[in-house]
């Protein structure tokens, strides 16, 4: 009886943790379908609207390394509970926000909570497992939950926006998070704290530098590239990011081990990943508005319209390990960048009379194949040759690269669109924005060719991660 009870207790604990992971994974995408409604109700500008997804991504990516370190220092359960509590409170704040400022502030706090709770999810799954079989089962469930987060987030966000209000795409986190908080403290034992110093200066300069850089691009769209606010923002961002690397170089216990950046192929992989994820974020941001504002799709239908994207990635991704062994990551990354660029060429000709099939569907599937060719090979290129003792740091660096790169890419393309758009005519400016996205995507191909090794690396260095949720 007691053995059955223990098994049931572990199953409930694992379900609780995975539910939290699904909630955190969905949060970037669940508001995406609601963006047109949010813009109408709160009065966002076209460029300012990009802060709704970006505020979360920047806070999450910028604070991710610090969140992981805090879990090690003070205990993973404590970090998880505090992170979820902050996330839930911020979700409530965002759900009742009446101004753009309050919603953006809530999204920042959501990202901060996710950065604290997110790294503890994998740690708790690992420590709860009694043997390697349970550990592998837990990791497999973690990857599956993270992957379906894309589809679930878009569909659930569309359904809530259609049937209730866009506010419920945030408020839904409150009851779910409350149940997670109640159960986790009763079911999971605290991990052993590992006293260490927290690199606060590094965390602040990295996060603030990224935020100010994104703000600089948005300021350029709204006030012009030569405006004092734009120039000052770029200068402050550069100073903060340079300070971050100087701090990490001399810190006794840095957030980022700069030795990880001594590898040319790894740096190349990080650049390629950041570019493609950034262009992917920008596609999601603009196409969801096109589907609703031009094609007249309801929010739920707009969410369902992305299913070919997710289905294609899931279909193509399983073949990636074999292709990496045969060809190495470099040609796959290069081809992925070309396909993503070609998809933007297709999106660039969308107009007021275009139909979902084939005008949106075909570029969407091409885009999906491209990002599938980048994600797994890019992960392998980044993780190849990482010593075991630095695997966690490299994993955190990869996740931070994707979140911050995604936010920056979205800010750039949103700024280009806002600078060439006409109020009340959504399709004006789309061609320019997608043309720029195509050129930037080709840059990823050039970086891959110049930096990533041609030979096939060991697949054993690949580390599973939840970033597929964005696809």
N, C-alpha and C positions, 0 to 999 in steps of 0.2 A: 504493500500500500504506500509506504513512504517513498519507494523508488518511483512509483507512478506519479506521486505528488511532486517529486523533484523534477521529473521529466515535464510534467505539466507546467510547473513554475518556470522552467527554462524556456519552454515554448511560448508562454505568455510574455516573458521578458524580451525574448527575441522579436516577437511580433510587435511589441511596444516600441522597441528601438527602430525597427524597420519602418514602422508607421511614421515615426519622426523623420527618418531619412526621406521618405516619400514626400512628406510635407515640405521639407527644406528644398528638395529637388524641384518640386513643382513651382516654387514661389517666383522664380524669374518668369516662367512662361504663363502662369495662370492669369496674370494681369494683362498679358499681351493682347488677347482677343478683346479685352475691355477698353483698350486705349482710345478708340473713337468716342465711346461713351464718356470716358474720363475727361477727354479734351473738351467735349461739349459742355459738360456739367461744371467743371472747375475753371475753364477758360485758359488752358495751356496754349502757348504758342507752338508752331510746328517743331521748332528746335527744342524748346523747353520740354516737350512731351517725352523726348528721349531720356530725360532724367528719371522717369517712372521705372523703367527696367534698369537703367544705368546706376542709379543710386544704390540699389541692392547689390548689383554685380561689383561695384567698386568697393563698397564696405566689406563685402564678403571676401573678395580677392585680396584687398589690401591688408585685412586683419587675420587672414587665414593662418599664416605662420605663427602669429602671436597667439591665436586661439589654440593651436596644437601644443604650443609650449606651455600655456597656462594649464591645460589638461594634465600634462606630465608633472608640473610643479605642485598643483593643489589637489589632484585626483580627478579621474575622468568622469565619475558620476557627478561630482560637484560642478565641474565645468559644463557638463551636459545639461544639468538642471538649470543653472543660471542662464545658459545660452537659450534654452527653450523658453524660460520665463521672460527674457528680454524680447525674444521673437514673438511670443504670444501678446505681450503688452503692446508692442509696436504694431502688430496686426490689428488690434483693437483701435489703436490710434489712427491708423491709416483708413480703417473702415468707416470711421466717423469724421474724417478730415473734411473741412469745408473750404480749404484754400490749397493752391498748388504747393506752397511752402510746407504746410503741415503734412501733406501726403509725401513729399520728398523726404522730409525729416523722418517720417515713419519708415520709409523704405530703407533709409540709411541704418536706422536702429534694427530693422529686420535683418539686414545684411550682417551687422555686428553680432547679433544673436546667433545667426547661422554660422558665422566664422568661429564662434566659441563652441557651439554644440556639434557642428559637423565633423571635425576631426575626432571627436570622442566616439562617434558611432562605430567606426572601424575598430578602434581600440577596445571598446566594450564587447563587440562581437568576438574578437580574438581572445580576450581574457575570460569570457564566459564559457568558451568551448573546453570540454574535458579532454578531447583528443584531436588529432589532426583531421579525422573524418568530420567531426562536428564543426571544426574551424572552416574547412573547405565548403561544407554545406552552407554555413553562415555567410561566407564571402560570395558564394554563388547567388544566394538570395539577395544580398546587398547589391550586386551588379544588376540583377534582374529588376529589382525595385527601382534602382537609379535609372535604368534604361526606359522603363515604361513611364517614368515621370514626365517625359516630353509629351506623349500622347494624352496621358491622363490630365496633365495641367491644361493643355489647350482645350480639350473637350469639356472638362469640368468648369474651366473659366467661362467658356462659351455658354454652357447650360445655366450656370448661376447668373450670368449677365442677362441672358434671355428671360429666364423665369422669375428672377428676383431683382437683382441690381448688381452693378459692377462692384459695389461695396462688399458683397458677400464673397467675392474672390479673395478678399483679405480676412473678413470676419469668420470664414469657415475654419481658419486656423485656431480660433480661440477655444471652442469646445474640444477639438482634437488635441491641442496642446495641453489643455488642462488635464485631460485623462492621462496623457503621457507623463505629465509631472507627478500625478498622484501614484501611478503604478511604478515608475522607475525607482523611486526611493525605497519602495517596499520589496522589490524583486531583485535588484542588482546590488551586489556588494561593492563598496568603494575600492578603487585600485590604490596601490601604495604610492603615496606622494614621493616625488623625486626633487628635493629642494635644489633650486638653481636660480640664477638671475634672469629676469625678463628684460629683453632689449627694448625698452619702452621708446627710446629715441629712434631706433630703427623702425619700429612699427609706425610711429607718428609720421616720420618723414616719408616713408613709402606710401602710406595711405593718403596723406595730404598732397603729396606730389602728384599722385595719380588723379586725385579729384580735381586739383587745380588745372592739370593738363586737359582733362575732359571739358572743364568749364571754359578754358581758353578757346576751344573749337566752337563751343556753343555761343560764346561771346562774339566770335568772328562772324557767325551766321546772323546774329541779331544786330551787331553794332559795326561790323566791318573789320577787315584784317588790320587796318592801320589805326583803329580806335585805341585810346590809351588803356582801356580796361583789357583789351585783347593782348596787347604787347606786354603789359605788366603781368598778366596771368601766365603767359609763356615764360617770362623771365623768372617769376617766383617758382613755377613748376620745375624749371631746369635747376634752380638753386637747391630746391628740396631733394630732388632725385640724386643730384651729385652728392649732397650731404649724406643721403642714405648709404650710398656705396662707400663713402669715406668712413662712416660710422661702422659699417659691417666689416671693413678692412681691419679696424683696430679694436673692435669689441671683443671682450674675453669670451662671451657666449653669444655670438651673433644669431639673429633670426635666419639669415641666409649665409650659408657657407660659400664664400666666393670662389673656392676651389672648384665648385661645380661648373663655373663659367669659364674654366680654363680650356675646356674641350670645344674646339671649333664646330664639330658636328652637333654637339648638344646645343650650343648657342644657335646654330642654324635651325635645328629642330624647333627650338622655342620661338624663334622669329616666324617660321612658317606656321606653326600652330596658332600663334597670336593673330597673325594676319587672317588666316582662313576662318577662325572662330569670330573675329571681328566682322568680317564680311558676311558671315552667316547670321550673326545677330542683326546686322543692318537689313538683310533680306527679310527676316522674320518681321522686323519692325515696320517696314514699308509695305510688304505684300499683305499683311493682315489688314492694314488700313485700305489698301486698294480693293481687297475683296469686299469690304463692307461699304466703303464710301462710293466706289465706282460700280462694282458688280452688284451691289445691293444685297450681299449675303447677310443673313442674321448672324449674331456672334457664335452660336452653336455650329452653324454650317461652316463658318469661317474656320473654326477649330478643326472640324472634320476634314476640311479641304487640305490640311497639312498631313493627313494620314499617309498619302503616297510617299511623302518625304521620309517619315519614320519607317514605313514598311520597307522602302528601298534600302535604307541604311542597315536595317536588321537582316535583310537578305544578302547584302554584299559583304558585310563585316566578317561573317564566319570564314570566308575564303582568304581573308587578309594574311593570317599566319603562313599559309602555304605559299602565297605570292611573295611574302617577305623573304622566306627561305630561298625561293628560286631567283628572285630579282634583286633583293635588298630594298631598303626603304627609299633610296634616292629616286629611282624612276617612278615609283608609286606616288611619292610626294609631288614630283614634277607634273605628272599626269593629272593628279587631283587638282592642283592649282589651275591647270589649263581648263579642265572641265567646269570648275567653279566660275572661271572667267567667262567661258562660253555661255553658262547659264545666265549670267548677268547681261550678256549681249541679247539673249532672248527676252529677259525681263525689260530691257531698255526700250523695246518697241511696243510695249503694252500701251493701249489707248482706251478711250472711252467706249469703243465698240468691240473690244476684245472679249472673247469668251473664255471661261475657265479651261475648257478643253478645246484645242490643244495649247492655247497661248500661255496659260499659267502652268498647266500640268506638265508639259514636256520640259521646260526649263527647271521646274521643281525636281523632277526625277533626275535630270542631269546634275543638278546641284547636289542632290543626295549622294549620287555615286562619287562625286568629287570629294565631299567631306568625308565619306567613308574611306576613300583612298588616302586621306591625310591623317585621320584620327589615330588609327592603330599604328601605321608606320611611323607617324610622328612621335607617338608615345615610346616606341621601341628605340628610335634614334636618340631621344632625350634620356632614356633610362639605361642605354647601353654603356657598360663600363663603370657604372656607379658602384662604389664599394658598398657592401652590405650595411655598414654602420651609417652610411649616408642615404640609404634608400628612402627613409621617411622624409628627410629634408628635400630630396629630389622630387618626391611625389608632391609635397606641398608646393614646391616651386612650379611644377607643371600646372597644378590647379590654379595657383595665383596667376600664372601666365595666361591661362585661358580666360579667367574672369576679368582681369584688368585689360588684356588685349581685346576681349570682346566688347567691353565698355568703350574703349578708345576707338575701335573700328566703327562702332555704332555712332559715336559722337561725330566722327569725321564725315561719314556718309549723311547723317542727319543734317549736319551743318551745310554740306554741299546742296542737299535737297532744299533746305530752308532758304538758302541764298538765291536759288533760281526758281522758286515756286511762286505761284500767284494765289492769293486768298480766294477760296471758293472753287478753285480748279485744281483738284488733287493731282491729276496726271501731268500738269505742267511742272517740270523739274525732275520727274521720275527718270526720264531718259538720261539727263546729265548725271544724276546720282548713281544710276546703275552703270553708266559708262566709266565713271571714276572707280567704282567698285571692281569692274572688270580689270582695269589697269593695275589696281593694287593687288588683285588676286594673282595676276601674272608675275608680280614682283615676288610672290611666294615661290613660284616655280624657279625663278632665277636664283633665289637664295638657296633653294634645295640643291640645284645643280652645282652651285659654287662651294657649298659647305658640307653637305652630308656625304659620308663615305659610300662608295659604290658597292662594296661587298656586303653580303647578307650578315647581319649580326646574330648573336644568339638570342632566340626567342625567350630564353629563360630569364632575360632581364626585364621582360615586360611586366608591368604592374597594373592590375585591374583598377579602374577608377570610374567615378560616376559621371564623368563629363559627357558621356554619350547621351545623357538626358537632354542636352541642349539640341541634339539632332533629331 
